[in-house]
Amino acid sequence: MSDWSSKNPYMSEITENYILNGEGSRKETRHIVFDLGDSGLDYKVGDALGVLAENPPHIVEELLEVQGWDRETIVETHNGARDLYTALKKDFEVHLANKKFVQSLAHKVVSSGMRISLSIVSRSRNGEEWSASDSQALPPGLAPNQASDDPVAKVEALVDDAKAVEDYLWTRDYIDIMREFDVKYSPEEFLELADRLKPRLYSIASSHDAHPGFVELTVGIVRFEYNNRPRGGLCTQFMADEIDTSGAPIGVFMSPTKSFILPEDKSTDIIMVGPGTGIAPFRAFMEQRVFDGGEGRNWLFFGDQSAKTEFYYKETIEGWMDSGDLYRFTTAWSRDQEEKIYVQHRLKEHGAEIWEWFENGAYFYICGDKQYMAKDVHRALISIAEEHGGMSNEDATHFIEKTMMREQKRYLRDVY
């Protein structure tokens, strides 16, 4: 077992970092390769790689500027004493604001010489509730319909509405909020409120047997702009922009899976559904199945917006098809025709054959978006069990959710 972990990451180097999309794509999806060097790190297909990112330099610089902090001030953090710049860059999540910070506005925002006094209770996002009791009267001369223009009233209205807080934080970071309310914090106050920087986990897109000494990822880079300032995914931008293939060290560790694994019997058929970057673990699965030389058939469902711009690993997939290692490859390009087609539609189209595979013991895997795609695929499987298995909705649901998923453990998901 390796000693490397999130608290003691191996400092790797990125050796390859290139865009998979075709010209004209609105997406930026990259193939990123890490050198495992002499780390002794090993992994199996289905595992995830933990990556330790840092905050974008421009965000840290803006934060120092808007608060007027001295970058060399020494502060205490969970990683020991640090200069403030390093603490903001490496130890805390400063690219997105949190709810605790919004709560703190109640004690910071002053209007017309009067401080807002709120009692706020917050809970976690799951089952979240907010309540607020207000002891703030409107400042003299401020009519009720002007309240929304007053900072005190703004904060009061914000913290009293859970949905408003979520919407507010969706489009703002700490710098936006500090500028909006003109609030100042000491470095110590701010670090008490900020969340610790957490590693990000990515499904591994390679087999270690096929790529000894390396681990590979398929990563969608998140970029957008708001309030005329560039934003994006913390770790994806860090890998794409700041590290790239510069040779700069980047901390990694393995996050093993116990459940998202290939069947022990190499003659077992498998069906893989991985649209978009969800293809990552199935590239690994296919590399492993080819390396192992088993007799099991492999059926891959893949899709994205367009075959011209999002056909990731096209040559590799076509090679597997030509060699017979990939028994069937079914695509769903949502924007290549007037009607949007997704993987769940393709599953239903091939429902009879999928049911035949299930009856013969095939494993079913899905990777990707948890909120929409995975739910749609799940409903499609129940529909297939009804239509082609001759089951009632209740029996079909039981078969998919209990028999296949829980008892036989041959319906496996890596969703996020």
Order of alpha helices (4+ residues) and beta strands (2+ residues): beta-beta-beta-alpha-beta-beta-alpha-alpha-beta-beta-beta-beta-alpha-alpha-alpha-alpha-beta-beta-beta-beta-alpha-beta-beta-alpha-beta-alpha-alpha-beta-alpha-alpha-beta-alpha-alpha-beta
